[in-house]
Structures are given as structure tokens and as C-alpha cells.
Amino acid sequence: MISNYHNDPLKLSRTQDNIYTFDVSTQSGELAGTYHIRVMYPDVMPPQIESLKINGKTIPAYTGETAFTINLDDYLALQDTSVTFEIVPDVATNIVESLEHTFSMKGMATKQLSITLTDSVTTLVNTYQFTFTRSLSKDVSLQSLTVDGYKSNGERIPLKLNHSVHDEPYDLFEILDVPADVDTITIQANPTNANAQYNKASVNLNLNRGKISSVSKFKRKIKPCLCKEYQIVVTRKLGLLDLKVGTHVIDLSKPSTDWDGSQVYRINEPFEAADLTHDLKATPNHTSVTLSGNINRTYELEPGTHRISFEAKAQDGITKQQYHIEYTRTPSTDARLKILNLNDPKNKIGPAFNPDIYEYTIDVPSSKNFWDSSDFKVETMHPKTRMKPNGIVKIEGYDEVNYEIQTESETKATLTYTFKIRKESYNFPSDLHIGQNQGLIVPEFNP
């Protein structure tokens, strides 16, 4: 008979030997022997999982399976993409590995997660296979859309869209007011459904001038693909880096705008009458811009107040900007001749030409019978003074003939230069005869 229990009840342990001991005696009370029984877990159990959690929420359907599928729709909000998967082991299991796994679920994808658990005491292992799924919304709309412009010095300038992402048209936006010194824009788009994939969620775009487009596309990762394309049309302003009329540098910060949108730069100080010809130079604010018209060329200023016009055109061939330079040049009052030279050295003028002397005598050979503008070269004091010389005049005999050059200044002041044209005289008699009734000369005398 059992006479004594040494450790009853026996508290079992997975880390120490479990020895259950009792004595056996005869009916007379003599000790017959002591028995020792080693108690062990059957084959020592591999690591077991008691429960699972998603983002702190227990999964009630899990009952310890080594292969289990979890639909995340029950545990994540629509906007949530981050998943924290937690394993709660059996209390009798001492796990070596991490019991928490974090990952992201974007798009309609199936994720497989294989986890091996190791008991630190028994070194036994158990492998679990978990499958995560999600049924996503078909929403591919935008929650927000922001565009920033950047200058070459890195300064950021927020750019304004022409309407909200919640207003129609939902897929087409425009940025109309991009400053001329903005070279790069950044586009940041956020979908309403955070699980929607975006092929260009953040876009850096180098800008030419004119209209340019950035196309962005949201989609679900499933076949056939559910996609929506969004387009942003950016109109970057045309501008000038510098503008010069000769040595005169124009202040580009103070243009005025005409009714048609053209920009007018006014030069307030008038040019002198002799300040006639200048090089017009302008540099556009981007190499993609072309200039046409009266620019980057030599230009002759007209008297009075006038405009010099030219155009800048963007690479899109559509966006244009008209420019005008408004100036005033004082008209010339000087109608004088500056130079008068006779082409034939046989022709003699007297006195020597002087711009302030208006009457001259020109002696020509006796063989010359006509005089016209081909016989002289003349230049006016001011390039814009008009000249009106006589036409062809006939030189008959030894009589003087008058030849006139009329001039008119820009202010309509006039002068007349008069030239008396005559044939040269000879050193022989002009008449020869015999006294009255004293005879005849044959043939008759002719000088």
C-alpha cells in the first residue's frame, strides 16, 4: 500500500525535472520501497500561438492554426496602409524571435508572411504561414494637389491652381500665374484613397516658357487596371533679362500694360537730333524663347515720339508677349549742307564751299553744255535733311545759268544754295574787223 506522498500535488515545470515521489509499505507498516516518477510533456510541444492581433485588435477567428488568412478590411480604415501584426504565444512557450511585425499594404495585393517560432528552452520550432488580403475601394480621386515653384536661388513660391480638386473639371488644372524667374516646379498629389498607387506622386519639372503639361496617373494594382489621368497645364510667363537702346539700359521693373496686354517701356529723356542710330538689344528669360521684330538689330530713330515693337514667343508656338519701347527724338532744325565736292577737277567752284555760304560760281570747260546732279557729290549736316536739286540745266553760249539745291530739315526749315554755272573765258580776241570801208576779212572772224 502507498504509505506516503512526498510532493503531492506536483507543480509541473517546462524548465526543471518533474519528479513525483511516493512510498509503498506492507500491511504491517514496513517500508517496502520508494518510487520516483518523471513527468514530461508529451514529446515536448513545439511553440504554440494563443492569439493574433492587427494594430492592437485581437482576431477572434484564430484558434491556433499554422496556416491562416486574414482580411485586413476588418481592422484597417480606408486611409490606413500601415499594419502592425502581433503574435501572442502560449504562456508555456518562451519564444526567441520578435513577436511583432510591421509592414505596409498598398494596392490590391496579397501578402504572404512566413513566421518560424523557436522555443528558447526546448529549441523546438514551429512554422506558421499567414496570408493577408484586402478589398480596396475603387476611388481614385484626389484629396489634395499642391504645386510649388522654385527660383534659381532655391526660394520657394506656392503656386495657385485655377480651381479646387473638388470642383469640375476634376482631372484638368491650370496654373496661370508662374513668375518669370521660377525655373522649377514641384507637384505633390495625395489621393483620397491612400491605397491608390500614383506613378508620379511628387514631380520636379523644369519649365520652358509658355504652356507645358504634367500628366499624373492614379491606379489600382489589378487587371484590368482602374486608372484616372490628371493633367496640370502650367503657363509660365515670358520675360526679359535685359533691354538696351544703344548704351541706354531700360528699367524692366516698371513697364506699363496696354489694353491688349502688351508691355510698354518708356524712355523719358529725349534723344538729341543727332542721336540717330542705335543697336537694339534684348535677352529673353529662357533659351526656349525666340524674339522677332525690331530687336537685336541696328535701328534708326524717327523724330518725335514713336514706338519700337517686337515680340517674344514661347516654344509652344502659342504663348506670345508683345513689347514696345516708347521714345522721343528731338527733330533736327539744321537744313545746311555739310559737304559739296565737284566730280570733275576741270570744274572750278568759288568761293570754296562753306555750309554757311549760299551762293557760288562754277566755271566749266567751254565744251560742257549741261549740268546736273551727277556733276557733284553732296552731304547734309543731318542725315535726315531732305535735298531737292534742280534737274538738268543747259549751258548755252557764255551766259551764266543758275543751278539750285533746296534743302529741308526735319522741322521743315528750308535753305537754297545757288550755283552760277558759266563757261571758261579764253585769252584771244572776241572781235576782229577792218575799219569802215577799208576792206573785208575772209572768212568772217569767229572766236
C-alpha positions in Angstrom: 0.0 0.0 0.0 1.1 3.7 -0.6 2.1 5.0 2.7 3.4 8.4 1.9 3.3 11.1 -0.9 6.4 13.3 -0.9 5.3 16.1 -3.3 1.6 15.9 -3.9 0.4 17.7 -5.8 3.4 18.2 -8.1 3.6 21.6 -9.9 4.9 20.9 -13.4 7.6 22.9 -14.9 8.9 23.1 -18.5 12.3 24.2 -17.3 13.0 21.7 -14.5 12.7 18.0 -14.0 9.2 17.0 -12.7 9.8 14.1 -10.2 6.7 12.7 -8.5 7.8 10.6 -5.3 5.8 8.3 -3.1 6.5 5.3 -0.6 5.0 1.8 -0.7 4.7 -0.2 2.7 3.5 -3.6 3.7 0.3 -4.2 5.7 2.4 -4.4 8.8 3.8 -0.9 8.1 7.2 -1.9 6.9 8.6 0.2 4.1 8.7 -1.8 1.0 10.3 0.9 -1.2 10.2 4.4 -2.6 9.1 5.1 -6.2 10.1 8.0 -8.4 8.0 9.0 -11.4 9.4 11.5 -14.0 6.6 13.5 -15.5 7.3 15.1 -19.0 5.2 16.9 -21.6 4.5 14.5 -24.4 7.4 14.8 -26.9 7.8 18.4 -25.6 5.3 20.5 -27.6 6.6 22.9 -30.3 5.9 26.7 -29.8 2.2 27.4 -29.8 0.3 30.7 -30.5 -2.5 31.7 -28.3 -3.9 34.6 -30.3 -3.1 37.2 -33.0 -3.6 41.0 -33.2 -3.8 43.6 -36.0 -3.0 47.1 -34.9 -3.9 46.1 -31.4 -7.2 44.4 -32.3 -7.5 40.7 -31.5 -8.5 38.4 -34.3 -11.3 36.3 -32.8 -11.5 33.8 -35.6 -8.0 32.5 -34.9 -7.7 29.3 -32.9 -4.1 28.3 -33.3 -3.9 27.2 -36.9 -0.5 27.1 -38.6 -2.0 28.4 -41.8 -4.4 31.3 -41.6 -5.8 34.0 -43.9 -6.5 37.5 -42.5 -8.7 40.1 -44.4 -7.4 43.4 -43.3 -10.6 45.3 -44.3 -12.0 44.4 -40.8 -9.1 46.0 -39.0 -7.9 49.0 -41.1 -9.6 52.2 -42.0 -9.7 53.2 -45.7 -6.8 55.6 -45.4 -4.7 53.2 -43.3 -1.8 51.5 -45.0 0.5 50.6 -42.1 0.0 47.2 -40.5 1.3 46.0 -37.1 0.9 42.3 -36.8 1.4 40.9 -33.2 1.8 37.3 -32.1 0.7 36.3 -28.6 2.4 33.0 -27.7 1.1 30.3 -25.3 2.1 31.1 -21.7 4.2 27.9 -21.6 6.3 28.9 -24.6 9.4 31.0 -24.4 9.9 32.5 -27.9 13.2 33.6 -29.3 12.1 35.6 -32.3 10.3 39.0 -32.4 6.6 38.8 -31.8 5.8 42.0 -33.7 5.9 42.6 -37.5 5.2 45.9 -39.2 4.6 46.3 -43.0 2.6 48.3 -45.5 -0.3 47.2 -47.5 -0.9 49.4 -50.6 -2.8 48.4 -53.7 -5.0 45.3 -54.1 -2.2 42.8 -53.4 -2.0 39.6 -51.4 0.8 39.4 -48.9 2.4 36.2 -47.6 4.2 36.1 -44.3 6.0 33.0 -43.1 7.0 33.1 -39.4 9.1 30.5 -37.6 8.9 30.4 -33.8 11.7 28.8 -31.6 11.3 27.8 -28.0 14.4 29.0 -26.1 14.1 26.1 -23.7 13.4 23.1 -25.8 14.8 24.6 -29.0 11.8 23.2 -30.8 10.4 25.2 -33.7 7.1 25.7 -35.3 6.4 27.5 -38.7 3.2 29.5 -39.4 2.0 30.7 -42.7 -0.2 33.8 -42.7 -1.9 35.4 -45.7 -3.1 39.0 -45.7 -5.7 40.3 -48.1 -7.7 43.5 -48.7 -10.7 44.5 -50.8 -9.9 48.1 -51.8 -12.1 51.0 -52.8 -12.3 51.9 -56.5 -11.9 55.6 -55.5 -9.1 57.2 -57.5 -10.0 60.8 -56.8 -7.7 63.4 -55.4 -7.8 64.6 -51.8 -5.3 67.4 -52.4 -2.9 68.8 -55.0 -0.2 71.4 -54.3 2.3 73.0 -56.7 5.4 74.9 -55.6 7.7 77.0 -57.8 11.4 77.4 -57.1 13.7 80.2 -58.2 17.3 79.5 -59.1 18.4 80.7 -55.6 16.2 78.0 -54.1 13.4 80.3 -52.9 10.0 78.5 -52.8 6.9 80.2 -54.1 3.5 78.5 -53.7 1.6 78.4 -57.0 -2.2 78.7 -57.2 -4.3 76.3 -59.2 -7.3 77.7 -61.1 -9.8 75.6 -59.1 -10.0 73.1 -56.2 -9.6 69.3 -56.6 -13.3 69.1 -55.5 -14.5 71.3 -58.4 -15.0 70.3 -62.0 -13.2 69.5 -64.2 -11.7 67.1 -61.7 -8.9 65.9 -63.9 -7.7 69.2 -65.5 -5.9 72.0 -63.7 -4.1 75.2 -64.8 -1.5 77.4 -63.2 -1.8 80.7 -64.9 0.5 82.9 -62.9 4.0 81.5 -62.8 6.6 84.2 -62.2 9.2 84.7 -64.9 12.1 83.9 -62.5 10.6 80.5 -61.5 12.6 77.7 -63.2 11.3 74.5 -61.5 8.0 73.4 -60.0 7.2 70.5 -57.7 3.9 68.8 -57.9 2.6 66.9 -54.8 -0.6 64.9 -55.2 -2.5 63.0 -52.5 -5.3 60.5 -53.5 -8.4 60.2 -51.4 -7.8 56.5 -51.2 -4.3 56.1 -49.7 -4.1 52.6 -51.2 -4.3 54.0 -54.7 -0.9 53.9 -56.4 0.5 57.0 -58.2 3.1 56.9 -60.8 4.3 60.5 -60.1 3.2 61.5 -56.5 6.0 64.1 -56.4 7.2 65.6 -59.6 10.1 68.0 -60.3 9.6 69.7 -63.6 12.0 72.1 -65.3 10.0 74.8 -67.1 10.3 76.2 -70.5 8.2 79.3 -71.3 4.7 79.1 -72.5 2.2 76.2 -71.9 3.6 72.9 -70.7 1.7 69.9 -69.2 2.4 67.4 -66.5 0.4 64.3 -66.7 -0.2 62.2 -63.5 -2.0 58.9 -63.1 -3.6 57.2 -60.2 -4.4 53.5 -60.5 -5.3 50.3 -58.6 -2.9 47.4 -59.0 -5.3 45.0 -60.5 -6.0 43.7 -64.0 -7.8 45.3 -65.8 -6.2 48.5 -64.3 -8.6 51.1 -63.0 -6.8 54.4 -63.8 -7.5 58.1 -63.8 -5.3 60.6 -65.5 -4.8 64.1 -64.2 -3.3 66.9 -66.2 -1.8 70.2 -65.0 -1.3 72.9 -67.6 1.4 75.3 -66.5 1.7 78.7 -68.3 5.0 80.3 -67.5 5.3 84.0 -68.1 7.6 85.3 -70.8 10.1 87.9 -69.7 13.2 89.8 -70.5 16.5 89.7 -68.7 17.8 93.0 -70.2 16.8 95.6 -72.8 19.0 98.3 -74.3 18.8 101.0 -76.8 22.4 101.8 -77.6 24.0 102.5 -74.2 20.7 103.3 -72.6 19.7 100.5 -70.2 15.9 100.2 -69.8 14.5 99.5 -66.3 12.5 96.3 -66.8 10.8 96.6 -63.4 8.4 99.4 -64.4 6.5 98.6 -67.6 3.0 99.7 -68.3 0.4 97.4 -69.9 -1.6 98.3 -72.9 -5.2 97.3 -73.4 -4.1 94.3 -75.5 -1.7 93.0 -72.8 1.4 94.3 -74.4 4.1 95.7 -72.2 5.4 99.3 -72.8 8.8 100.6 -71.7 9.1 104.4 -71.9 12.4 106.3 -72.2 11.6 109.6 -70.6 14.7 111.5 -71.6 14.5 112.5 -75.3 17.3 111.7 -77.7 19.2 114.5 -79.3 18.6 115.2 -83.0 22.0 113.8 -84.0 21.5 110.7 -81.8 20.0 108.8 -84.7 21.2 105.2 -85.0 21.3 102.7 -82.1 21.7 98.9 -81.6 18.6 97.4 -80.0 19.4 94.5 -77.8 17.2 92.2 -75.6 17.7 88.9 -73.9 14.7 86.7 -73.1 14.4 85.0 -69.7 14.8 81.5 -71.2 16.7 79.9 -74.1 13.4 78.4 -75.4 12.0 81.9 -76.1 12.5 83.5 -79.5 12.4 87.2 -80.2 11.2 88.7 -83.5 10.6 92.2 -84.9 12.6 95.3 -84.3 15.1 93.8 -81.8 18.7 92.7 -81.8 19.4 94.9 -84.8 20.5 98.4 -85.7 17.6 100.8 -85.7 17.2 104.4 -86.9 15.2 106.6 -84.5 12.5 108.8 -86.1 11.9 112.4 -85.0 9.1 112.9 -82.5 7.5 110.2 -80.2 7.4 106.7 -81.6 7.3 103.0 -80.6 9.7 100.2 -81.4 7.9 96.9 -81.3 9.0 93.3 -81.0 7.5 90.0 -79.9 8.6 87.1 -77.7 7.3 83.7 -78.5 7.4 80.5 -76.3 8.5 77.1 -77.5 4.8 76.0 -77.6 4.3 78.4 -80.6 1.1 79.7 -78.9 2.2 81.8 -75.9 3.4 85.3 -77.0 4.2 88.6 -75.4 4.3 91.9 -77.3 6.8 94.6 -76.2 7.0 98.3 -77.1 9.8 100.7 -76.5 8.5 104.3 -76.5 11.0 107.0 -77.2 11.2 110.6 -78.2 13.9 112.1 -80.5 14.3 115.8 -81.0 13.8 116.7 -84.7 16.7 118.4 -86.4 16.4 122.1 -87.4 19.6 122.1 -89.4 18.9 122.3 -93.2 22.5 123.1 -94.2 24.8 121.2 -96.5 27.9 119.7 -94.9 30.0 118.8 -97.9 29.9 119.6 -101.7 32.5 118.2 -104.0 32.7 118.6 -107.8 33.3 115.3 -109.5 35.4 116.7 -112.4 38.5 118.6 -111.4 38.1 120.7 -114.6 35.1 122.3 -113.0 36.1 125.1 -110.6 34.0 126.5 -107.7 34.4 129.7 -106.0 34.5 130.6 -103.3 35.5 127.3 -101.6 32.4 125.6 -100.2 31.2 126.6 -96.8 27.9 125.4 -95.2 27.0 128.9 -94.3 27.6 130.5 -97.8 24.7 130.0 -100.1 25.9 131.5 -103.5 28.7 130.1 -105.6 30.2 130.4 -109.1 31.2 127.3 -111.0 33.4 127.6 -114.1 33.2 124.7 -116.5 35.1 123.9 -119.8 33.7 125.5 -122.9 32.9 122.0 -124.2 30.4 121.3 -121.3 26.9 122.1 -122.3 24.8 120.6 -119.5 24.9 120.5 -115.7 23.0 118.1 -113.3 23.3 116.2 -110.0 25.8 113.8 -111.5 28.4 116.6 -111.6 28.8 116.8 -107.8 28.6 114.9 -104.5 26.8 116.5 -101.6 26.1 115.6 -97.9 23.8 117.3 -95.4 24.7 118.2 -91.9 21.9 115.9 -90.6 21.3 112.6 -92.3 17.5 113.1 -92.4 17.7 116.6 -94.1 16.0 116.3 -97.5 17.5 117.7 -100.7 15.8 118.7 -103.9 18.4 119.7 -106.5 17.4 121.1 -109.9 17.2 118.7 -112.8 19.4 119.1 -115.9 20.2 122.7 -116.9 21.6 123.6 -120.4 24.7 125.9 -120.6 24.2 128.0 -123.8 27.0 130.2 -125.1 28.7 132.2 -122.5 25.7 133.2 -120.5 25.5 132.2 -116.8 22.8 129.8 -115.8 21.6 129.2 -112.2 21.5 125.8 -110.6 19.8 125.4 -107.2 19.8 122.9 -104.4 17.0 123.3 -102.0 17.1 121.6 -98.5 14.5 121.0 -95.8 15.2 120.0 -92.2 13.0 117.7 -90.1 11.3 120.8 -88.7 10.5 121.9 -92.3 13.1 124.7 -92.2 14.4 125.4 -95.7 17.6 126.7 -97.4 18.6 127.3 -101.0 22.1 127.0 -102.3 22.6 128.8 -105.7 25.3 128.0 -108.1 26.1 130.2 -111.2 27.3 127.9 -113.9 29.4 129.6 -116.7 31.8 128.5 -119.4 35.5 129.4 -119.0 36.8 132.6 -120.9 39.7 132.4 -123.4 42.8 134.6 -124.0 42.1 135.6 -127.6 40.1 138.4 -129.2 36.4 138.2 -129.1 36.1 140.5 -132.2 38.3 141.4 -135.2 37.4 143.8 -138.1 38.9 146.3 -140.5 38.0 150.0 -140.4 34.9 151.1 -142.2 35.0 150.9 -146.0 38.6 149.7 -145.8 38.1 146.1 -146.9 36.7 142.7 -145.9 38.1 139.8 -143.8 37.6 136.4 -145.5 36.5 134.2 -143.9 34.4 136.2 -141.4 36.1 136.2 -137.9 34.8 133.7 -135.4 36.4 133.5 -132.0 
